[in-house]
Amino acid sequence: MKSTLQLEELAMLGLGIYMFSLLSFSWWLFLALFLIPDIGMLGYIINNKIGAFSYNIFHHKGLAILIYFIGIYYSDELIQLCGIILFSHACFDRILGYGLKYEKGFKFTHLGEIGKKN
């Protein structure tokens, strides 16, 4: 099952890359912004609850899609770019096994415990 989920996330990452190719931005910008959503981890400096909330906001694919469609509605490529980066980054993280976080701690995700052999 893990391989199937990873392939699905890989396909969605491919979709994000394709959607970026439809915008007028240079490819270096995609690479430069790709890890920006990890800023959500800074919430863990405060505590696990804030950390999980901030991490999940920056890694929620539904929110990323909503942001992208807001960009479509307003014909604003910058907003579309934000949605695409959030979506693509979240897909990449899930390929690596980093899911949305539980308040219990950073390593506890909806995909299972990080570092635990399943």
N, CA, C and O atoms as CSV, one atom per row, in Angstrom:
chain,resi,resn,atom,element,x,y,z
A,1,MET,N,N,0.820,-1.199,0.000
A,1,MET,CA,C,0.000,0.000,0.000
A,1,MET,C,C,0.860,1.257,0.000
A,1,MET,O,O,0.524,2.246,-0.652
A,2,LYS,N,N,1.978,1.217,0.738
A,2,LYS,CA,C,2.846,2.381,0.822
A,2,LYS,C,C,3.337,2.800,-0.565
A,2,LYS,O,O,3.379,3.990,-0.877
A,3,SER,N,N,3.706,1.829,-1.389
A,3,SER,CA,C,4.185,2.130,-2.746
A,3,SER,C,C,3.088,2.757,-3.598
A,3,SER,O,O,3.350,3.660,-4.392
A,4,THR,N,N,1.868,2.277,-3.430
A,4,THR,CA,C,0.738,2.828,-4.182
A,4,THR,C,C,0.506,4.283,-3.806
A,4,THR,O,O,0.283,5.126,-4.675
A,5,LEU,N,N,0.559,4.581,-2.507
A,5,LEU,CA,C,0.387,5.967,-2.057
A,5,LEU,C,C,1.520,6.852,-2.564
A,5,LEU,O,O,1.281,7.994,-2.956
A,6,GLN,N,N,2.738,6.345,-2.561
A,6,GLN,CA,C,3.871,7.122,-3.052
A,6,GLN,C,C,3.734,7.399,-4.549
A,6,GLN,O,O,4.043,8.500,-5.004
A,7,LEU,N,N,3.276,6.417,-5.310
A,7,LEU,CA,C,3.061,6.627,-6.749
A,7,LEU,C,C,1.965,7.659,-7.003
A,7,LEU,O,O,2.069,8.472,-7.921
A,8,GLU,N,N,0.924,7.621,-6.191
A,8,GLU,CA,C,-0.143,8.597,-6.316
A,8,GLU,C,C,0.385,10.009,-6.028
A,8,GLU,O,O,0.063,10.955,-6.746
A,9,GLU,N,N,1.183,10.142,-4.992
A,9,GLU,CA,C,1.763,11.447,-4.654
A,9,GLU,C,C,2.735,11.908,-5.736
A,9,GLU,O,O,2.812,13.099,-6.038
A,10,LEU,N,N,3.472,10.973,-6.316
A,10,LEU,CA,C,4.395,11.302,-7.404
A,10,LEU,C,C,3.622,11.841,-8.609
A,10,LEU,O,O,4.048,12.801,-9.251
A,11,ALA,N,N,2.486,11.216,-8.907
A,11,ALA,CA,C,1.641,11.699,-10.005
A,11,ALA,C,C,1.126,13.106,-9.712
A,11,ALA,O,O,1.080,13.951,-10.606
A,12,MET,N,N,0.740,13.356,-8.465
A,12,MET,CA,C,0.256,14.695,-8.108
A,12,MET,C,C,1.383,15.719,-8.144
A,12,MET,O,O,1.160,16.870,-8.516
A,13,LEU,N,N,2.599,15.311,-7.760
A,13,LEU,CA,C,3.748,16.219,-7.885
A,13,LEU,C,C,3.964,16.554,-9.354
A,13,LEU,O,O,4.243,17.702,-9.701
A,14,GLY,N,N,3.835,15.547,-10.216
A,14,GLY,CA,C,3.938,15.798,-11.656
A,14,GLY,C,C,2.893,16.794,-12.127
A,14,GLY,O,O,3.182,17.653,-12.961
A,15,LEU,N,N,1.684,16.683,-11.600
A,15,LEU,CA,C,0.625,17.640,-11.932
A,15,LEU,C,C,1.021,19.048,-11.489
A,15,LEU,O,O,0.831,20.011,-12.233
A,16,GLY,N,N,1.569,19.167,-10.285
A,16,GLY,CA,C,2.007,20.474,-9.801
A,16,GLY,C,C,3.085,21.071,-10.688
A,16,GLY,O,O,3.068,22.268,-10.975
A,17,ILE,N,N,4.017,20.245,-11.118
A,17,ILE,CA,C,5.085,20.721,-12.009
A,17,ILE,C,C,4.493,21.157,-13.347
A,17,ILE,O,O,4.883,22.184,-13.903
A,18,TYR,N,N,3.554,20.374,-13.855
A,18,TYR,CA,C,2.887,20.748,-15.105
A,18,TYR,C,C,2.139,22.075,-14.951
A,18,TYR,O,O,2.227,22.943,-15.819
A,19,MET,N,N,1.410,22.230,-13.854
A,19,MET,CA,C,0.667,23.475,-13.638
A,19,MET,C,C,1.615,24.670,-13.555
A,19,MET,O,O,1.301,25.757,-14.038
A,20,PHE,N,N,2.784,24.455,-12.935
A,20,PHE,CA,C,3.771,25.533,-12.892
A,20,PHE,C,C,4.229,25.889,-14.300
A,20,PHE,O,O,4.435,27.062,-14.610
A,21,SER,N,N,4.391,24.874,-15.157
A,21,SER,CA,C,4.876,25.136,-16.527
A,21,SER,C,C,3.906,26.007,-17.320
A,21,SER,O,O,4.301,26.618,-18.314
A,22,LEU,N,N,2.646,26.074,-16.899
A,22,LEU,CA,C,1.659,26.898,-17.584
A,22,LEU,C,C,1.763,28.376,-17.197
A,22,LEU,O,O,1.185,29.242,-17.853
A,23,LEU,N,N,2.506,28.648,-16.127
A,23,LEU,CA,C,2.687,30.033,-15.682
A,23,LEU,C,C,3.881,30.650,-16.400
A,23,LEU,O,O,4.652,29.945,-17.051
A,24,SER,N,N,4.029,31.947,-16.282
A,24,SER,CA,C,5.090,32.660,-17.010
A,24,SER,C,C,6.385,32.812,-16.210
A,24,SER,O,O,7.276,33.556,-16.620
A,25,PHE,N,N,6.500,32.125,-15.084
A,25,PHE,CA,C,7.680,32.261,-14.239
A,25,PHE,C,C,8.820,31.362,-14.722
A,25,PHE,O,O,8.586,30.355,-15.390
A,26,SER,N,N,10.052,31.735,-14.378
A,26,SER,CA,C,11.230,30.922,-14.696
A,26,SER,C,C,11.303,29.718,-13.764
A,26,SER,O,O,10.830,29.773,-12.629
A,27,TRP,N,N,11.895,28.636,-14.249
A,27,TRP,CA,C,11.982,27.403,-13.476
A,27,TRP,C,C,12.799,27.555,-12.204
A,27,TRP,O,O,12.548,26.855,-11.223
A,28,TRP,N,N,13.772,28.458,-12.204
A,28,TRP,CA,C,14.583,28.637,-10.999
A,28,TRP,C,C,13.704,29.064,-9.829
A,28,TRP,O,O,14.006,28.747,-8.678
A,29,LEU,N,N,12.619,29.779,-10.115
A,29,LEU,CA,C,11.733,30.244,-9.042
A,29,LEU,C,C,11.020,29.063,-8.368
A,29,LEU,O,O,10.843,29.052,-7.150
A,30,PHE,N,N,10.618,28.079,-9.163
A,30,PHE,CA,C,10.001,26.881,-8.593
A,30,PHE,C,C,10.969,26.219,-7.621
A,30,PHE,O,O,10.593,25.860,-6.505
A,31,LEU,N,N,12.205,26.061,-8.047
A,31,LEU,CA,C,13.217,25.428,-7.193
A,31,LEU,C,C,13.524,26.274,-5.963
A,31,LEU,O,O,13.702,25.738,-4.869
A,32,ALA,N,N,13.586,27.580,-6.132
A,32,ALA,CA,C,13.909,28.477,-5.023
A,32,ALA,C,C,12.804,28.491,-3.960
A,32,ALA,O,O,13.090,28.637,-2.772
A,33,LEU,N,N,11.562,28.342,-4.378
A,33,LEU,CA,C,10.428,28.419,-3.454
A,33,LEU,C,C,9.977,27.060,-2.923
A,33,LEU,O,O,9.167,26.999,-1.998
A,34,PHE,N,N,10.484,25.984,-3.488
A,34,PHE,CA,C,9.962,24.653,-3.218
A,34,PHE,C,C,9.973,24.275,-1.734
A,34,PHE,O,O,9.055,23.597,-1.271
A,35,LEU,N,N,10.979,24.695,-0.990
A,35,LEU,CA,C,11.070,24.316,0.425
A,35,LEU,C,C,10.476,25.357,1.380
A,35,LEU,O,O,10.464,25.145,2.593
A,36,ILE,N,N,9.990,26.462,0.850
A,36,ILE,CA,C,9.425,27.529,1.675
A,36,ILE,C,C,8.295,27.039,2.596
A,36,ILE,O,O,8.223,27.502,3.734
A,37,PRO,N,N,7.411,26.128,2.163
A,37,PRO,CA,C,6.339,25.691,3.075
A,37,PRO,C,C,6.845,25.061,4.375
A,37,PRO,O,O,6.093,24.968,5.345
A,38,ASP,N,N,8.099,24.633,4.407
A,38,ASP,CA,C,8.635,24.066,5.647
A,38,ASP,C,C,8.788,25.113,6.748
A,38,ASP,O,O,9.125,24.774,7.882
A,39,ILE,N,N,8.544,26.371,6.424
A,39,ILE,CA,C,8.543,27.415,7.451
A,39,ILE,C,C,7.484,27.106,8.506
A,39,ILE,O,O,7.569,27.593,9.634
A,40,GLY,N,N,6.496,26.307,8.148
A,40,GLY,CA,C,5.458,25.905,9.087
A,40,GLY,C,C,6.006,25.136,10.279
A,40,GLY,O,O,5.354,25.067,11.320
A,41,MET,N,N,7.190,24.560,10.145
A,41,MET,CA,C,7.801,23.822,11.258
A,41,MET,C,C,8.212,24.744,12.405
A,41,MET,O,O,8.406,24.286,13.531
A,42,LEU,N,N,8.344,26.028,12.125
A,42,LEU,CA,C,8.774,26.963,13.169
A,42,LEU,C,C,7.797,27.014,14.345
A,42,LEU,O,O,8.178,27.393,15.453
A,43,GLY,N,N,6.573,26.644,14.113
A,43,GLY,CA,C,5.595,26.611,15.202
A,43,GLY,C,C,5.994,25.660,16.315
A,43,GLY,O,O,5.573,25.831,17.459
A,44,TYR,N,N,6.805,24.658,15.990
A,44,TYR,CA,C,7.249,23.709,17.017
A,44,TYR,C,C,8.185,24.354,18.035
A,44,TYR,O,O,8.433,23.789,19.100
A,45,ILE,N,N,8.697,25.519,17.714
A,45,ILE,CA,C,9.510,26.262,18.690
A,45,ILE,C,C,8.644,26.642,19.892
A,45,ILE,O,O,9.127,26.683,21.024
A,46,ILE,N,N,7.370,26.917,19.640
A,46,ILE,CA,C,6.447,27.319,20.709
A,46,ILE,C,C,5.964,26.088,21.477
A,46,ILE,O,O,6.180,25.978,22.684
A,47,ASN,N,N,5.311,25.168,20.770
A,47,ASN,CA,C,4.877,23.900,21.380
A,47,ASN,C,C,4.334,22.977,20.291
A,47,ASN,O,O,4.221,23.377,19.132
A,48,ASN,N,N,4.001,21.749,20.664
A,48,ASN,CA,C,3.530,20.774,19.682
A,48,ASN,C,C,2.193,21.155,19.048
A,48,ASN,O,O,1.975,20.914,17.861
A,49,LYS,N,N,1.310,21.743,19.833
A,49,LYS,CA,C,-0.005,22.106,19.313
A,49,LYS,C,C,0.107,23.181,18.230
A,49,LYS,O,O,-0.460,23.046,17.146
A,50,ILE,N,N,0.838,24.237,18.538
A,50,ILE,CA,C,1.050,25.319,17.563
A,50,ILE,C,C,1.848,24.782,16.373
A,50,ILE,O,O,1.566,25.124,15.225
A,51,GLY,N,N,2.835,23.950,16.652
A,51,GLY,CA,C,3.666,23.379,15.591
A,51,GLY,C,C,2.853,22.548,14.617
A,51,GLY,O,O,2.996,22.686,13.403
A,52,ALA,N,N,1.996,21.682,15.150
A,52,ALA,CA,C,1.162,20.844,14.284
A,52,ALA,C,C,0.221,21.712,13.450
A,52,ALA,O,O,0.038,21.470,12.258
A,53,PHE,N,N,-0.370,22.720,14.082
A,53,PHE,CA,C,-1.286,23.605,13.367
A,53,PHE,C,C,-0.568,24.349,12.238
A,53,PHE,O,O,-1.038,24.349,11.100
A,54,SER,N,N,0.553,24.974,12.545
A,54,SER,CA,C,1.252,25.763,11.525
A,54,SER,C,C,1.819,24.867,10.420
A,54,SER,O,O,1.771,25.228,9.244
A,55,TYR,N,N,2.351,23.708,10.792
A,55,TYR,CA,C,2.866,22.778,9.792
A,55,TYR,C,C,1.732,22.337,8.862
A,55,TYR,O,O,1.889,22.334,7.641
A,56,ASN,N,N,0.600,21.968,9.441
A,56,ASN,CA,C,-0.512,21.463,8.645
A,56,ASN,C,C,-1.103,22.522,7.722
A,56,ASN,O,O,-1.555,22.195,6.624
A,57,ILE,N,N,-1.109,23.771,8.139
A,57,ILE,CA,C,-1.587,24.858,7.276
A,57,ILE,C,C,-0.724,24.933,6.016
A,57,ILE,O,O,-1.246,25.079,4.911
A,58,PHE,N,N,0.587,24.834,6.180
A,58,PHE,CA,C,1.510,24.947,5.052
A,58,PHE,C,C,1.646,23.654,4.249
A,58,PHE,O,O,2.356,23.632,3.244
A,59,HIS,N,N,0.986,22.588,4.668
A,59,HIS,CA,C,1.096,21.305,3.979
A,59,HIS,C,C,-0.272,20.691,3.659
A,59,HIS,O,O,-0.364,19.492,3.396
A,60,HIS,N,N,-1.306,21.487,3.680
A,60,HIS,CA,C,-2.667,21.015,3.416
A,60,HIS,C,C,-2.965,21.199,1.926
A,60,HIS,O,O,-3.040,22.325,1.433
A,61,LYS,N,N,-3.131,20.101,1.231
A,61,LYS,CA,C,-3.335,20.176,-0.222
A,61,LYS,C,C,-4.672,20.821,-0.579
A,61,LYS,O,O,-4.775,21.488,-1.608
A,62,GLY,N,N,-5.688,20.635,0.246
A,62,GLY,CA,C,-6.967,21.288,-0.013
A,62,GLY,C,C,-6.841,22.803,0.016
A,62,GLY,O,O,-7.401,23.495,-0.833
A,63,LEU,N,N,-6.112,23.310,0.985
A,63,LEU,CA,C,-5.873,24.753,1.073
A,63,LEU,C,C,-5.048,25.233,-0.124
A,63,LEU,O,O,-5.303,26.305,-0.673
A,64,ALA,N,N,-4.067,24.437,-0.518
A,64,ALA,CA,C,-3.241,24.786,-1.678
A,64,ALA,C,C,-4.094,24.906,-2.943
A,64,ALA,O,O,-3.916,25.830,-3.737
A,65,ILE,N,N,-5.014,23.968,-3.117
A,65,ILE,CA,C,-5.892,23.995,-4.288
A,65,ILE,C,C,-6.814,25.211,-4.230
A,65,ILE,O,O,-7.047,25.863,-5.248
A,66,LEU,N,N,-7.343,25.521,-3.035
A,66,LEU,CA,C,-8.183,26.702,-2.873
A,66,LEU,C,C,-7.414,27.973,-3.249
A,66,LEU,O,O,-7.941,28.830,-3.958
A,67,ILE,N,N,-6.189,28.092,-2.783
A,67,ILE,CA,C,-5.360,29.260,-3.115
A,67,ILE,C,C,-5.146,29.348,-4.620
A,67,ILE,O,O,-5.241,30.427,-5.205
A,68,TYR,N,N,-4.857,28.212,-5.242
A,68,TYR,CA,C,-4.661,28.188,-6.700
A,68,TYR,C,C,-5.913,28.689,-7.423
A,68,TYR,O,O,-5.817,29.508,-8.336
A,69,PHE,N,N,-7.092,28.196,-7.014
A,69,PHE,CA,C,-8.326,28.620,-7.675
A,69,PHE,C,C,-8.664,30.081,-7.405
A,69,PHE,O,O,-9.275,30.739,-8.248
A,70,ILE,N,N,-8.280,30.592,-6.254
A,70,ILE,CA,C,-8.440,32.035,-6.009
A,70,ILE,C,C,-7.583,32.807,-7.018
A,70,ILE,O,O,-8.005,33.830,-7.558
A,71,GLY,N,N,-6.386,32.301,-7.257
A,71,GLY,CA,C,-5.519,32.918,-8.267
A,71,GLY,C,C,-6.123,32.864,-9.660
A,71,GLY,O,O,-6.002,33.813,-10.434
A,72,ILE,N,N,-6.774,31.752,-9.978
A,72,ILE,CA,C,-7.461,31.637,-11.275
A,72,ILE,C,C,-8.595,32.670,-11.347
A,72,ILE,O,O,-8.736,33.381,-12.342
A,73,TYR,N,N,-9.391,32.741,-10.286
A,73,TYR,CA,C,-10.535,33.650,-10.255
A,73,TYR,C,C,-10.101,35.099,-10.468
A,73,TYR,O,O,-10.736,35.845,-11.214
A,74,TYR,N,N,-9.006,35.488,-9.799
A,74,TYR,CA,C,-8.531,36.864,-9.912
A,74,TYR,C,C,-7.519,37.060,-11.036
A,74,TYR,O,O,-6.975,38.152,-11.199
A,75,SER,N,N,-7.267,36.014,-11.806
A,75,SER,CA,C,-6.265,36.058,-12.892
A,75,SER,C,C,-4.931,36.573,-12.371
A,75,SER,O,O,-4.290,37.417,-12.998
A,76,ASP,N,N,-4.525,36.061,-11.226
A,76,ASP,CA,C,-3.283,36.486,-10.585
A,76,ASP,C,C,-2.306,35.303,-10.522
A,76,ASP,O,O,-2.488,34.372,-9.737
A,77,GLU,N,N,-1.281,35.361,-11.357
A,77,GLU,CA,C,-0.319,34.260,-11.422
A,77,GLU,C,C,0.478,34.087,-10.136
A,77,GLU,O,O,0.905,32.976,-9.822
A,78,LEU,N,N,0.682,35.154,-9.399
A,78,LEU,CA,C,1.429,35.045,-8.150
A,78,LEU,C,C,0.652,34.204,-7.124
A,78,LEU,O,O,1.236,33.377,-6.424
A,79,ILE,N,N,-0.645,34.420,-7.045
A,79,ILE,CA,C,-1.476,33.613,-6.139
A,79,ILE,C,C,-1.519,32.168,-6.631
A,79,ILE,O,O,-1.450,31.237,-5.829
A,80,GLN,N,N,-1.631,31.979,-7.938
A,80,GLN,CA,C,-1.590,30.627,-8.500
A,80,GLN,C,C,-0.270,29.943,-8.144
A,80,GLN,O,O,-0.250,28.770,-7.770
A,81,LEU,N,N,0.825,30.685,-8.263
A,81,LEU,CA,C,2.144,30.153,-7.923
A,81,LEU,C,C,2.187,29.691,-6.473
A,81,LEU,O,O,2.720,28.621,-6.177
A,82,CYS,N,N,1.635,30.485,-5.576
A,82,CYS,CA,C,1.613,30.104,-4.154
A,82,CYS,C,C,0.883,28.777,-3.966
A,82,CYS,O,O,1.362,27.902,-3.245
A,83,GLY,N,N,-0.259,28.626,-4.600
A,83,GLY,CA,C,-1.010,27.380,-4.504
A,83,GLY,C,C,-0.243,26.196,-5.072
A,83,GLY,O,O,-0.243,25.113,-4.488
A,84,ILE,N,N,0.401,26.401,-6.197
A,84,ILE,CA,C,1.161,25.324,-6.838
A,84,ILE,C,C,2.350,24.906,-5.989
A,84,ILE,O,O,2.627,23.714,-5.856
A,85,ILE,N,N,3.060,25.877,-5.411
A,85,ILE,CA,C,4.215,25.543,-4.562
A,85,ILE,C,C,3.751,24.772,-3.332
A,85,ILE,O,O,4.350,23.756,-2.979
A,86,LEU,N,N,2.698,25.238,-2.680
A,86,LEU,CA,C,2.181,24.520,-1.506
A,86,LEU,C,C,1.761,23.099,-1.867
A,86,LEU,O,O,2.079,22.154,-1.145
A,87,PHE,N,N,1.052,22.946,-2.972
A,87,PHE,CA,C,0.569,21.641,-3.407
A,87,PHE,C,C,1.740,20.714,-3.743
A,87,PHE,O,O,1.793,19.576,-3.278
A,88,SER,N,N,2.667,21.206,-4.546
A,88,SER,CA,C,3.801,20.381,-4.976
A,88,SER,C,C,4.668,19.968,-3.798
A,88,SER,O,O,5.105,18.820,-3.713
A,89,HIS,N,N,4.914,20.894,-2.901
A,89,HIS,CA,C,5.738,20.588,-1.731
A,89,HIS,C,C,5.057,19.543,-0.847
A,89,HIS,O,O,5.711,18.621,-0.359
A,90,ALA,N,N,3.751,19.683,-0.640
A,90,ALA,CA,C,3.021,18.714,0.182
A,90,ALA,C,C,3.077,17.325,-0.443
A,90,ALA,O,O,3.224,16.332,0.270
A,91,CYS,N,N,2.961,17.247,-1.755
A,91,CYS,CA,C,3.072,15.955,-2.443
A,91,CYS,C,C,4.459,15.354,-2.237
A,91,CYS,O,O,4.587,14.162,-1.955
A,92,PHE,N,N,5.483,16.166,-2.377
A,92,PHE,CA,C,6.858,15.694,-2.198
A,92,PHE,C,C,7.072,15.178,-0.779
A,92,PHE,O,O,7.668,14.119,-0.580
A,93,ASP,N,N,6.590,15.922,0.195
A,93,ASP,CA,C,6.727,15.482,1.586
A,93,ASP,C,C,6.043,14.137,1.815
A,93,ASP,O,O,6.573,13.277,2.519
A,94,ARG,N,N,4.883,13.962,1.225
A,94,ARG,CA,C,4.162,12.699,1.416
A,94,ARG,C,C,4.858,11.535,0.713
A,94,ARG,O,O,4.777,10.396,1.174
A,95,ILE,N,N,5.536,11.810,-0.390
A,95,ILE,CA,C,6.350,10.770,-1.033
A,95,ILE,C,C,7.404,10.278,-0.047
A,95,ILE,O,O,7.704,9.086,0.011
A,96,LEU,N,N,7.961,11.204,0.725
A,96,LEU,CA,C,9.005,10.870,1.704
A,96,LEU,C,C,8.439,10.326,3.016
A,96,LEU,O,O,9.196,9.922,3.899
A,97,GLY,N,N,7.119,10.313,3.143
A,97,GLY,CA,C,6.487,9.773,4.344
A,97,GLY,C,C,6.154,10.803,5.404
A,97,GLY,O,O,5.782,10.441,6.520
A,98,TYR,N,N,6.281,12.089,5.073
A,98,TYR,CA,C,5.939,13.152,6.014
A,98,TYR,C,C,4.499,13.587,5.781
A,98,TYR,O,O,4.203,14.288,4.813
A,99,GLY,N,N,3.622,13.175,6.657
A,99,GLY,CA,C,2.217,13.516,6.515
A,99,GLY,C,C,1.837,14.696,7.392
A,99,GLY,O,O,2.686,15.339,8.009
A,100,LEU,N,N,0.546,14.962,7.432
A,100,LEU,CA,C,0.027,16.004,8.310
A,100,LEU,C,C,0.259,15.573,9.759
A,100,LEU,O,O,0.164,14.389,10.085
A,101,LYS,N,N,0.559,16.532,10.612
A,101,LYS,CA,C,0.997,16.233,11.973
A,101,LYS,C,C,-0.144,16.191,12.975
A,101,LYS,O,O,-1.129,16.922,12.875
A,102,TYR,N,N,0.033,15.299,13.949
A,102,TYR,CA,C,-0.837,15.269,15.122
A,102,TYR,C,C,-0.191,16.120,16.207
A,102,TYR,O,O,1.020,16.341,16.186
A,103,GLU,N,N,-0.991,16.597,17.150
A,103,GLU,CA,C,-0.483,17.448,18.234
A,103,GLU,C,C,0.455,16.704,19.178
A,103,GLU,O,O,1.136,17.323,19.996
A,104,LYS,N,N,0.492,15.420,19.071
A,104,LYS,CA,C,1.329,14.588,19.943
A,104,LYS,C,C,2.825,14.877,19.746
A,104,LYS,O,O,3.612,14.722,20.681
A,105,GLY,N,N,3.217,15.291,18.543
A,105,GLY,CA,C,4.617,15.590,18.265
A,105,GLY,C,C,4.906,15.531,16.778
A,105,GLY,O,O,4.094,15.019,16.008
A,106,PHE,N,N,6.044,16.044,16.371
A,106,PHE,CA,C,6.387,16.164,14.955
A,106,PHE,C,C,6.397,14.825,14.233
A,106,PHE,O,O,5.973,14.741,13.080
A,107,LYS,N,N,6.871,13.787,14.889
A,107,LYS,CA,C,7.016,12.505,14.195
A,107,LYS,C,C,5.717,11.713,14.077
A,107,LYS,O,O,5.708,10.638,13.479
A,108,PHE,N,N,4.621,12.224,14.636
A,108,PHE,CA,C,3.334,11.535,14.574
A,108,PHE,C,C,2.471,12.155,13.474
A,108,PHE,O,O,2.013,13.291,13.598
A,109,THR,N,N,2.256,11.390,12.393
A,109,THR,CA,C,1.565,11.921,11.216
A,109,THR,C,C,0.396,11.029,10.816
A,109,THR,O,O,0.245,9.914,11.314
A,110,HIS,N,N,-0.414,11.539,9.920
A,110,HIS,CA,C,-1.545,10.753,9.417
A,110,HIS,C,C,-1.077,9.581,8.562
A,110,HIS,O,O,-1.875,8.701,8.240
A,111,LEU,N,N,0.188,9.554,8.192
A,111,LEU,CA,C,0.754,8.434,7.424
A,111,LEU,C,C,1.450,7.432,8.309
A,111,LEU,O,O,1.964,6.424,7.823
A,112,GLY,N,N,1.475,7.694,9.608
A,112,GLY,CA,C,2.161,6.831,10.545
A,112,GLY,C,C,3.312,7.585,11.208
A,112,GLY,O,O,3.554,8.757,10.920
A,113,GLU,N,N,3.995,6.905,12.077
A,113,GLU,CA,C,5.087,7.531,12.821
A,113,GLU,C,C,6.336,7.614,11.935
A,113,GLU,O,O,6.743,6.623,11.328
A,114,ILE,N,N,6.929,8.791,11.872
A,114,ILE,CA,C,8.150,8.991,11.091
A,114,ILE,C,C,9.284,8.230,11.759
A,114,ILE,O,O,9.494,8.336,12.967
A,115,GLY,N,N,10.009,7.467,10.960
A,115,GLY,CA,C,11.156,6.732,11.468
A,115,GLY,C,C,10.822,5.318,11.935
A,115,GLY,O,O,11.724,4.511,12.164
A,116,LYS,N,N,9.557,5.020,12.074
A,116,LYS,CA,C,9.136,3.690,12.529
A,116,LYS,C,C,9.022,2.783,11.306
A,116,LYS,O,O,8.415,3.159,10.304
A,117,LYS,N,N,9.598,1.607,11.390
A,117,LYS,CA,C,9.518,0.631,10.291
A,117,LYS,C,C,8.136,-0.022,10.312
A,117,LYS,O,O,7.745,-0.646,11.298
A,118,ASN,N,N,7.401,0.134,9.199
A,118,ASN,CA,C,6.055,-0.460,9.119
A,118,ASN,C,C,6.088,-1.824,8.510
A,118,ASN,O,O,5.045,-2.462,8.369
